[in-house]
Structure formats: structure tokens, C-alpha cells
């Protein structure tokens, strides 16, 4: 799909990243790992081909200090990302 990307097309790869708990531990047992509470992180990688047929890559990461990785955070993150993409890459087709 990336090799066949036409001008004014975008590929968006969305990733619901694991929670971050910065600087707490370097090694954890299984109970500590799955009981982790930290920053919720949602990211996406954008690859676009502009009008000049050049590839443009961008990474967008959003985080929230709310420890719940719930539908509210997911929807809010997607809304913010697609709003940004519409302003930055207006007139493009989006392939998800």
C-alpha cells in the first residue's frame, strides 16, 4: 500500500500504546506489570504523499494523566488527531 501511495493520499497507523509509569522500576514481576497505573498514551503515524510526489511522515502522540484507558480517551484522542490532520492535510484522501 505504501509503494502505491498516490499524491494527496494519507496512510494513518493508529496505536493504543501501553501506559507509562516513568522512572518507577526497571524490572517488574507480572503482578506489578499488570497492576500498573500511569499515563495513558495514544499515538499515530502519518505517511502522506504531497502534490510534489514527496513522502511526508509525521508522528502524533497524545497523552492523558487519567489512568483509565477508556472509550472517552480513545474518542477524544481520535477526534483531536483527525481534526489536526484535516487542518494540516486538507484535501487529502485518508486510508485507515
C-alpha positions as CSV (number, residue, x, y, z in Angstrom):
1,X,0.0,0.0,0.0
2,X,2.8,2.4,0.8
3,X,4.6,1.8,-2.5
4,X,1.3,2.6,-4.4
5,X,0.5,5.8,-2.4
6,X,-0.6,8.4,-4.8
7,X,-0.2,12.2,-4.4
8,X,-2.7,13.7,-1.9
9,X,-3.2,10.3,-0.1
10,X,-2.5,9.6,3.5
11,X,-1.9,6.4,5.5
12,X,-2.6,6.6,9.2
13,X,-1.4,3.8,11.6
14,X,-3.1,4.2,15.0
15,X,-1.6,2.7,18.1
16,X,-3.0,2.4,21.5
17,X,0.2,2.4,23.5
18,X,0.8,0.9,26.9
19,X,0.6,3.0,29.9
20,X,3.7,4.8,31.1
21,X,4.8,5.0,34.6
22,X,8.0,7.0,34.2
23,X,11.0,6.3,36.4
24,X,9.4,3.8,38.8
25,X,11.0,0.5,38.0
26,X,13.3,-1.2,35.5
27,X,12.2,-4.7,36.3
28,X,8.8,-5.8,37.4
29,X,7.2,-9.1,38.1
30,X,3.9,-10.0,36.4
31,X,1.7,-8.7,39.2
32,X,3.4,-5.3,39.2
33,X,3.3,-5.1,35.4
34,X,-0.5,-5.7,35.0
35,X,-1.4,-3.7,38.1
36,X,0.4,-0.6,36.7
37,X,-1.3,2.7,36.7
38,X,0.2,5.6,34.8
39,X,-0.2,7.9,31.9
40,X,-2.5,6.8,29.0
41,X,-0.8,7.2,25.7
42,X,-2.4,7.1,22.2
43,X,-0.4,7.7,19.1
44,X,-0.5,7.5,15.3
45,X,2.0,7.5,12.5
46,X,1.0,9.5,9.4
47,X,2.6,8.9,6.0
48,X,1.4,11.2,3.2
49,X,2.4,11.9,-0.4
50,X,2.2,15.6,-1.2
51,X,1.4,17.3,-4.5
52,X,5.1,17.3,-5.5
53,X,5.1,13.4,-5.1
54,X,7.3,13.6,-2.0
55,X,6.6,11.5,1.1
56,X,5.9,13.3,4.3
57,X,6.0,11.4,7.7
58,X,4.7,12.6,11.0
59,X,4.1,11.1,14.4
60,X,1.3,12.4,16.7
61,X,1.2,11.3,20.3
62,X,-1.4,12.3,22.8
63,X,-1.4,11.5,26.5
64,X,-3.7,12.0,29.5
65,X,-2.9,11.7,33.2
66,X,-6.2,10.0,33.7
67,X,-5.3,6.4,34.5
68,X,-8.3,4.9,32.6
69,X,-7.8,3.8,29.1
70,X,-11.4,4.0,28.2
71,X,-13.6,4.9,25.3
72,X,-13.8,8.6,26.3
73,X,-10.0,9.0,26.0
74,X,-9.9,6.9,22.7
75,X,-12.6,9.0,21.1
76,X,-11.1,12.3,22.3
77,X,-7.7,11.3,21.0
78,X,-9.1,10.3,17.6
79,X,-11.1,13.5,17.4
80,X,-8.1,15.6,18.1
81,X,-5.9,13.7,15.7
82,X,-8.4,13.8,12.8
83,X,-9.0,17.5,13.4
84,X,-5.3,18.1,13.2
85,X,-5.0,16.0,10.0
86,X,-7.9,17.9,8.4
87,X,-6.1,21.2,9.1
88,X,-2.7,20.1,8.1
89,X,-3.5,17.8,5.1
90,X,-6.8,19.4,3.8
91,X,-8.0,17.9,0.5
92,X,-6.3,14.5,1.1
93,X,-7.9,11.1,1.0
94,X,-7.5,9.1,4.2
95,X,-6.8,5.4,4.1
96,X,-7.1,3.7,7.5
